[in-house]
Every structure is written in structure tokens, then in C-alpha cells.
């Protein structure tokens, strides 16, 4: 454990606070930095990695008065560290972005991805499970000022990077709810209406949310799966819904034994249970996933053996639909793959 996170030595403790005030948290109050150190001690984190942020937050009380308070918000690094330490983190996908959108918000021309999708994998009882989050730019971007729809400097300069961090944070919350709560600083970055683009967020004490013109923009763009990114089109808000993309081919060359076992038990066997004739078994044997499972370049020997045996067992147990059953060719092909391996 880093000594900075656990020390009770007051002179050293005071020195740590001085360093943090002059480096990572310039101008922060001492009590706010004390909260950072307490958070890091409780979670076994090094404050020098800045896993948590001090966010000046404008809070509107029910009586309408505004006041500023320092609030601690975890960064995306905090989520990543805790997920990795769990021993169950299985990595994440590359960000997938929706179509580029070009429009003018409060007189400012902006270009941004309609949405971003990221999948986080968690190993649950030895089996990989996927948790996918899709976030829309219009629902997450921060405005430059409280009374404008134009994005702040960060969301205008890095529309893809900012939205990717938001989608990853949401996927990590879904996969590891016990390690994450609330929102990360990256998600709340710049939502203040102040001049500082990353200073904090605005929270209102009212019970009912007030709809704004920005909400109308969100409603105008439906969240649907879109085709692969194309050159940015000129688009007006309210355009036709996006078309669904074709399914992407699955790369099974890097699959682990656990992933193969999950596919066999959760996909192949249930699919075989639905079959009623030998011809249907033959058709199943022609699917890309089954061909991958008997390919010695992609699947280990035990997978090829199990899949060939499963198909053969179902073939023998089902009636013939016609004299022209051709599954023998499929089984033989599988046996040839096994022999070649």
C-alpha cells in the first residue's frame, strides 16, 4: 500500500496536503483534500493517481438560492482500477460510434457522433458475461453556459473521446455495480454554466425536472443501431431513423476454453434441442459458428471433438426427412478436421 494513503504522521500528512493543493488540486480547501485522502484510504487508492476529483458544484436550493459546494466525484480511472482488482474484469470493446451529425447549436457549428456503444466483460462463475452501454452525445454533452445550447470547449474539441468515457463508465457501472455509484467526473465534466469548462455540475433542488430546448433536441434523434460510420452528412434535427447495421463477424481465434464452453452450453445445445429432422442438423452444421468450432485453426481439439459428437448424437436421434440427408458429409468433414488437428 502506498504510504501516502495510510500515514497518520501529522507533519508528513500536512506536507501531502500542501503538495496536493499546489499540484493536483490547486486552490482547493484543506477540508476538501482531507476528503480526498479519506476516500483514497477507504478504497486503497493512491491520491497521486488522482482517482477522485474535487468538483465545485452549484446547488440550487428549493427556495431558489444558489450556493457552491465542493463535491467528490470518482474519475473513470477509479472505476477501471476497482474492476481490474476484482479479478473478474474481462476487458472492454473498442468504442463503436453512430453516424456523424453536423448542426448549429446557439449559433455554433458542431460535429459529433450521434451515439457511442461500449461493451465491458465480466467473468461470472468462470463464464464471460457482456454488459453493453449506449450513450447519446446530445444527452451527455456539457454546455458552455447555463443559458446556451452550444457545447463547452472540451465537448466541442473532443466529442468522440468525451462520449467514449461516458459510455465506458456506464458499462462499468452495469458490470460492477458494487464498485461504482453515481456519476464520474468525466460524465459531469463542464456542466456548470461557469467559464471554467471542467469546474463542476449544476444540481437543482426541485423535484420535477424542467424541460428545455435541449430536451427537445434529445427527443428528436431516436436511439437506434446505425450503420457503420460514413462521411459526415448534413442533417437537420428530426431526420429519418437510422438503419440497423449488418451483424459483425465474430472473431473466435482468441476465445478461451471458458468462452468455448459457454458457447457450447448456452448456444449450440439449445439450438440443437429445437431441431426436429436430420436435414435441420445438416443446416446447423453449415452455420459459420459451427464451422469455426470444427476448424483446427480456431478451436482447440476438445471443442472440435465435443461439437462433432453433439451433432452426430442429434443426427442419429432424429428421423430422416428425405432420402437425401447429407449430414454424413458434415460429420465426416468434422472428423477430417479433428484428424488434421
C-alpha positions, -999 to 999 in steps of 0.1 A, spaced: 0 0 0 13 34 -8 24 52 24 6 84 13 -28 66 16 -23 53 52 1 76 71 -10 91 104 22 111 108 9 147 111 39 165 96 40 142 66 2 144 64 4 182 63 31 180 36 10 157 15 -19 182 17 4 211 7 17 191 -23 -18 182 -34 -30 218 -30 -1 230 -52 -4 203 -79 -34 181 -85 -60 202 -66 -48 239 -70 -68 262 -48 -88 235 -31 -98 239 5 -79 218 31 -111 201 42 -118 190 6 -84 175 2 -89 157 36 -120 142 20 -99 130 -10 -73 114 13 -101 97 34 -117 84 1 -83 70 -10 -76 54 23 -110 37 24 -106 24 -12 -68 16 -10 -60 41 -38 -30 64 -43 -41 100 -43 -12 109 -66 -30 89 -94 -60 113 -90 -87 87 -89 -112 112 -75 -119 148 -82 -129 178 -62 -158 193 -81 -172 228 -72 -209 222 -75 -236 249 -79 -265 238 -59 -299 254 -62 -319 250 -31 -357 247 -31 -360 284 -21 -342 294 -53 -310 304 -38 -277 292 -53 -246 282 -34 -213 264 -43 -201 233 -26 -171 210 -31 -182 175 -40 -160 144 -46 -166 126 -78 -147 95 -89 -128 96 -122 -130 68 -149 -96 56 -135 -113 48 -102 -138 25 -120 -111 9 -140 -88 2 -110 -116 -14 -90 -128 -35 -119 -92 -48 -125 -87 -55 -88 -118 -77 -87 -101 -104 -108 -132 -107 -128 -126 -79 -154 -126 -94 -189 -117 -62 -208 -138 -39 -230 -146 -35 -266 -134 -7 -288 -159 22 -289 -185 19 -316 -198 53 -328 -231 62 -345 -233 84 -376 -216 118 -375 -241 147 -371 -235 183 -382 -257 211 -369 -257 245 -353 -264 249 -316 -269 285 -304 -250 298 -334 -221 274 -330 -214 249 -358 -206 215 -342 -200 179 -354 -204 150 -331 -212 112 -331 -249 105 -326 -241 78 -300 -213 56 -287 -216 20 -276 -190 1 -254 -192 -34 -240 -175 -44 -208 -169 -81 -200 -171 -96 -165 -162 -132 -157 -190 -146 -136 -185 -182 -122 -159 -188 -149 -182 -176 -178 -178 -143 -196 -208 -120 -195 -211 -89 -215 -226 -56 -204 -232 -30 -232 -240 7 -227 -251 30 -254 -249 68 -247 -261 97 -269 -240 128 -274 -270 151 -270 -279 136 -237 -245 139 -222 -226 169 -236 -219 199 -214 -229 234 -224 -206 264 -224 -230 285 -203 -263 278 -185 -284 297 -210 -270 282 -242 -272 250 -262 -236 253 -275 -211 228 -261 -182 238 -240 -147 238 -253 -139 202 -241 -171 186 -257 -166 206 -289 -129 197 -292 -132 160 -282 -167 149 -290 -157 113 -295 -133 109 -266 -157 125 -241 -186 104 -252 -165 72 -251 -156 78 -215 -192 83 -206 -202 51 -223 -174 32 -207 -183 45 -172 -220 34 -178 -209 -1 -189 -186 -4 -159 -214 5 -136 -236 -22 -152 -209 -48 -149 -196 -39 -115 -224 -22 -96 -208 -30 -62 -177 -9 -71 -194 21 -87 -221 46 -78 -233 79 -91 -215 96 -120 -178 100 -128 -162 134 -131 -158 128 -169 -196 124 -173 -203 156 -154 -174 175 -169 -182 211 -175 -219 211 -166 -219 243 -146 -226 273 -168 -194 289 -155 -165 300 -176 -143 270 -165 -151 241 -188 -144 214 -162 -153 231 -129 -184 212 -119 -220 205 -123 -253 222 -117 -278 204 -94 -312 218 -88 -332 211 -57 -366 210 -75 -385 177 -75 -397 179 -111 -372 183 -139 -379 213 -162 -379 205 -199 -357 227 -221 -349 232 -258 -320 208 -253 -345 181 -242 -364 186 -275 -331 180 -294 -327 147 -275 -362 136 -283 -357 145 -320 -329 120 -325 -341 84 -319 -317 59 -303 -314 31 -328 -285 10 -340 -269 27 -370 -248 16 -400 -210 18 -399 -197 54 -398 -200 72 -431 -187 106 -442 -204 132 -420 -238 141 -436 -255 174 -433 -285 167 -412 -314 186 -396 -328 176 -363 -357 153 -368 -343 133 -398 -353 98 -405 -344 70 -381 -311 53 -385 -309 19 -402 -297 -11 -383 -262 -23 -393 -254 -57 -406 -241 -81 -379 -204 -81 -375 -184 -114 -380 -173 -129 -347 -135 -135 -343 -132 -167 -323 -95 -170 -328 -88 -156 -293 -116 -174 -274 -106 -190 -241 -118 -225 -231 -144 -209 -208 -158 -189 -238 -160 -220 -259 -177 -239 -231 -202 -211 -227 -210 -211 -264 -215 -249 -265 -237 -250 -234 -256 -217 -239 -258 -216 -277 -252 -249 -295 -271 -273 -273 -302 -251 -270 -302 -247 -308 -299 -285 -313 -328 -290 -289 -350 -271 -313 -342 -294 -343 -367 -320 -355 -351 -336 -386 -317 -346 -398 -318 -320 -425 -320 -293 -399 -289 -308 -382 -272 -306 -416 -282 -269 -420 -269 -262 -385 -236 -277 -394 -233 -252 -422 -235 -222 -399 -204 -201 -395 -202 -206 -358 -203 -244 -361 -177 -243 -389 -155 -222 -367 -159 -248 -339 -145 -276 -360 -118 -255 -376 -84 -266 -362 -71 -231 -368 -97 -216 -345 -109 -241 -319 -89 -264 -296 -91 -302 -300 -116 -308 -272 -140 -282 -287 -139 -299 -322 -144 -333 -306 -174 -322 -285 -191 -303 -313 -187 -333 -337 -201 -357 -311 -230 -334 -303 -240 -331 -340 -236 -368 -346 -257 -377 -315 -286 -354 -326 -283 -367 -361 -287 -403 -350 -316 -395 -327 -337 -376 -353 -358 -391 -381 -350 -387 -417 -369 -360 -436 -359 -373 -470 -336 -399 -486 -312 -372 -494 -299 -364 -459 -264 -350 -462 -253 -347 -426 -229 -376 -431 -208 -352 -451 -209 -326 -423 -199 -352 -397 -172 -366 -419 -159 -331 -425 -157 -325 -388 -138 -358 -383 -114 -348 -410 -107 -315 -392 -101 -335 -360 -77 -358 -377 -59 -329 -393 -55 -313 -359 
